[in-house]
Amino acid sequence: MEKRNKTLDVYKGLLIICVVFRHTLQYSVFDEGGILTNFIWAVQMPGFMLAAGYFSARVITSICDTGKRILLSVQHYALPFFSWFILIDIMLLGKHVRNPIAGAGYLLNHVDGGLWFLWVVFMLSIVAILCNLTLSSEKMRYIKLLSVAAIYFALLLVVGVVCGVNFLGIKYILYYAVFYGFGWFAKWTKGWWKQWWDGISGIVRFICLAVFLSIVFHFDLYRSSDNILSIFLRFIAGITGNLVLLGVCQKYENVLKKGKMDWLGMYTLEIYATHMCVNNLMMTENRRGFFTISGFQNFSISLVLTITFTIIIIAAFKSIPIADLIFYGKMKREKFIENDNEDAKSINLTKLYGDSRYGG
C-alpha cells in the first residue's frame, strides 16, 4: 500500500477548517466576520475543487475500468448528496413537508439546497473519467480529449440555455470546472512543470500573495453579483490564494502534521456533510458583529457546539457500516488512497512522443 500525499491531506485539513469557521460565522454574527469571510470564501471551495480535480487524474485503460470509476463516483459523491437531502433534510428535519417528490422538484433548480459541492464534484468527475480514458488511446488522443470535454460542456450549456443555469446546478458546474480542470491538468503534467517549479515557486507565490490581498481587500467577492468582472476576480483570487495556501502547507507541513491537520484532511467529506446540520444552533436573535464582545462570544459558543455535535454524529454514523456508506460513501473494505503516485502517472511533455502510452 503506497503512502498518502500528506501535504495535500494537510491542505484539505486547513480548507475544511476554513469551511466550518466561515459557516459558523454565517449563522452566529450578522456581519459574517467582515473581511474574514471574503478571505475564506475566496479560497475554500476553489481549493477543494483543485484537490478533487488533482485526485481525479488517473490512468484508465478500458471501458470496464471506466464503469468501475463511474460507480465509485456515484458511491462517493452522488449517494451522500441524495442521502443527506432525502433522509435528513426531508424525512428527519421535515423540510418540504416531508414530501420527497416535492423536495426533488425543488432540488432540480436549487442544488444549493443540499450539499451542492458533492453534486458538482460528481458531475465533474464523470467528464474527468472519460477524459482519463481518452488519454489511453493510441491515436488522436488529444483531439478525442478535447472532443469529450467540448461535448460534455456543450450539453450543459444547451440544457442551461433551455432550462436555466440553475437547473441541475449548471452554473456551479461550469464555474468550478475551471478549478477542477486546473487540478486535473496539474496532476497529468506534473512531470513537466515539477522540474522548474522549485526554482520559481518563491517568486510566483509572492506575486500571488500580492494579487490575492489586492483583490480581497478591495472587492467583495462574497456578495458581488455574477457578472464577468466578478467571476474573473473570483477565479484569480481562488487560484492565487490557494497557491499561497499550498506553499504554507509545504513550508510548515511537519508542524501542521503535529497538529493533526493531515488526519483531519482524511475526513473532509464527513465534516463538510455533517457540520451543515449543526452550524446554526444558536438563536439568531443573539447575533452581533464578530468584532464585538457579545458577537465573538456567540461565535465561539457556536463553533464549540458545531465541532462537538459534528464529532458525535460522525462517530455514530461511522460506527455503523451501512450509515457510513449511505451518508459518507465509504466502505470499510475499500482501500481508496488519494495518492499522487497511485495510478495517474505524470506526463513529461518533453518526452511525450517517446512514450508508447502517451506518445502521438
N, C-alpha and C positions, 0 to 999 in steps of 0.2 A: 504494500500500500504506500503510495507516494505521499510526501508531506503536503499539507495545505499551504497556500500562499498566505503567510502570516501578515505580511504588510497590508494586503487587501482585506484581511479579516479585521485588522486594526482600523483601517479606513472605514469599513462598514460599521464597526462599533461606534466610531465617532459620529458617523452620519445618523445612526439610529438614536443616539443621544440628542442630536440636534432636532430630530423629528419629534421626540417625546417632549423636549423642552419647549419647542415652538407651539405644539398643540396645547400644552398646559398654559402657556401664555395666552393663547387664543381664547380660552374659556375662563381664565381666572382674573384677568385685568383688562380694562376697557381699551387701553392703548396698545395691547398685544406686545408690550415691550418696546414700542417705538422703533428705533433704528435696529434693535436686535432682531426683530422679525425680518427686516429687509436683508440683513446679513445671512440669517439661517435659511430663509426661503430661497435665496439665490443659489444655494449650493446643495440643499438636502435631496430633492428629488432628481435633479440632473446628475448628482453623484451616484445615486442608486441606479439610474438608467445607464450611466457609463459602466458601472460594475457589472450590471446584468448583461449588457452587450458584450463586454470583455469575456465573461464566462460562457457566453453562448457560442463563441467561435471554437469549433471542434471539428475534427476530421470525421466525415460521414461518407461512406463509400457505396452504400446500397440503399435500395428502396426499403428493405426490411429495417435497416438501422434508422432510416428516416421516420418510419412509422413508430418505432420504439421511442425516438426522441419526442415526437409529437404527443404520444401518450404520456410521457413523463411531464411534458409541459402542461398537459391537461391536469395531471395529478398535482403538480407543484403550484400551479397558479390559478387555473380556472376552477378547480374543485373548492379551494378555500374561499375564493371570491364569491361563489354562489352559496356555499355553506353558511358563511357568516351572514349574508344578506337574508337568506330564507329562514334558516334555523334560529338565528339570534335576533336579527333586527325585526323580522316579521312575526315569527311564531313565539319567541320568548318575550321580546320587548313590546310587541303589539303594534308595530308600525303598519300602516296601510290596512288598518282594521283587521289584522291577521289574515289577510287575503293574499296568498302567493301570486295569483293571477294579476290582481291589481298592482302588486309590488313589481312583478315582472314588466308590466306595461310602463310603469314609472321608470324602471331601471334602463329600459331601452334608450331613453333620451337623457338619463341622469346617472351615468355610471359613477359619478362622484357622490351619489347617494350611498354607494357601497365602497368597498376597498378598491378604488379605481386603479391604484398602482398595480395591483395584481392582474387586473384585466388588460391593462396596457402592455405589461411585460409579456403576458400570454400571447397577445396578438402580434407583438413584435418578434417573439421567439419563433413563431411559425415561419415568418419570412426568413429569419436567420437560419433556421434549419434547412430550408430549401436552398438558400444561398450556399450553405456549407456543402450541400450535396453537389451543387454545380461545380464547385472547386475540385471535385474528384474526377471530373470529366477530362478526357484526353484531348478533346478538340473544342476550340472556340469557347473555352471556359469563361472568359471574361465577357464575351457577348451574351452568353447564357446567363451569367451572373447579373448583368445589367438588365437583361430582359425580365428575369424573375422579379427583381426589385421594382422595376418600372411597372410591370403588370399589376403587382400587388398594390402598390400605392396609387396607381391609376384607378383601380377598382374602388379603393377607399375614397378617392376624390369624387368619382362619379356618384357613389352612394351618398357622400356628403352633400353634393350639389342637389341631388334629388330629395333626400330625406332630412337634410340639415346637418351641420357639422357636429351637433351634439348627439346625433344618432350613433349608438354603439361606442360613444366616446371617441369619435373620429378625430376631433380637434386635438385631444390629448395624444392619440396615437401618432398623428402627423408631427406634432411639435416635439415630442420626446423621442421620436425616431431618429432625430439628428444626434442626440446624445448617445442613444443605444447603438446607432450605426458607427459613431465615433469610437466607442469602446470595442465594438466588433472588429473594426478595421485596425485598431491599435494592436489587438491580440495577434491577428494574422500577419501583420507586418513588423512584429517585434524584432525579428532577426535583422531587419534593415535599419530601423531607427535607433535600436539599442546601442549600436556601435559608436554613434556620435552624440547620443543624448547626454551622457555623463559630462561631456566637455562643455556643453552649452546650457545645461539644466539650471545652473545658478542664475545666469543672465535672464533666461526665459521666465523663470519664476519671479524674479524681481519685477520684470515688466508686467507679468500677470497680476502681481500684488498691487502695483500702481494702478493698473487699469480697473481691477476689481474694486479697490477703495474709491476710485473716482466715480464709478457708476453707483455703488450702493449709498454713497454719501450725498449724491446729487440727484438721484432718480428713484422714485418709489416703485420698485419692481413689483411689489406685492399687490398694490392697489391700482396700478395703471391699467388702462384699457388694452384690449387685444389688437392694437394697431401694429403696423410694420415696424415702427421705431421701437415700441415696447418689446416686441418679440425679438428683435435684433439685440437689444441691450440685455435682455434676459439670457439669451444664448451666450453672448460674450461674457457676462458675469458668471454664468454657470460653468463655462469652460475654464476661465481664468481662476475662479475661486477654487475649483476642485483640483486644478494643477498645484495650487499653493497648498491645499489641504493634503494632497498626496505627498508633497515634499515634506510636510510636517510629520506625516506618518513614517516616512523613510528615515528622517533625521532622528526622531525620538521613538523609534519602534521598540527598542528594549525597555524604555521607561514605560511606554504605554502598555506593553505586554505585561509588565508587573502590575499594572492597574486593571488587568483582565480585559483590555479592550479587544484583544483577538478572540477571546472566549465569547464576549458579548456579540462580536461580529458574526458568530456562527448561528445566532438566533434572531436575526433581524426580522425575518418574516413573522415569527411568533410574536415578537414585541410589537411590530407595526400593527398586526391584525388585532391583537388583544387590547393594547392600550387605548385604541379608539373607542372602546366601550366604557372606559372608566376615567377618561381625562377631563370630564366636565361634571364632577361630582359636587363641587362647591356651588352654593347658591349664587345666581347671577346678581342678586341684589347687593352682594358684598363686594362686587368688583370695584376696584380703584385703579389708578395709574400704577404701572410697575415701579416707578421710581418714587413711591411714597411708602411710608412705613406699613400702613394697612394693606396696600396693594402688594407689597413684597411678601408680607405675612400670608396673605391669601394665596399667592402664587406658590410659596414654599410648602404650605399645607397641602395644596392641590397636587404638587409634584410628589410629595411623600405618599399621599393616598394613591395616586396614579401608579407609582412604582410598586407599592405594596400589593395592590389588588392585581396588577398585571402579573407579578411573580406568582401569586397564589393561583390565578386562573391558568397560567401556562403550566405550572407544576401539576395541577389537577388534570388538565387535558392530555399532557404528555405521559401521564401515568397510565392512561387508557389507550391502547394501540389504535382502536377504531376512531377515537376522538382525535388522536394525533394525526391520523390520515385525513379525516374529514376536514378538520379546521386548519391544519398546517401543511397538509400534503406530504407528510413524512411517513416513512415506514422504517421500522427498526432494522429490518434486514438489509436495507439499502446501504450501499457504501458510495454515496453520491458526493464525490470530492470535487470541490471547485479549485482546481489547481492549474496554474498557467502552463504546466508541463504535462498535464494529464493526457489529452488526446488531440489538442489543437496545436500543431507544430507551426512555429512562426515561419513565414515566408521570407527568405532572404532575396530581396528583389534584385540584388546584383548577380545572383546565381540562378535566377528564376528559370531560365531556359536550359540550364544544365541538369535540372532535377526532373526525373521521369514522372514524378507525381504532379508537380506544379508547372512543368515546362509547357511551352506553347503547343 
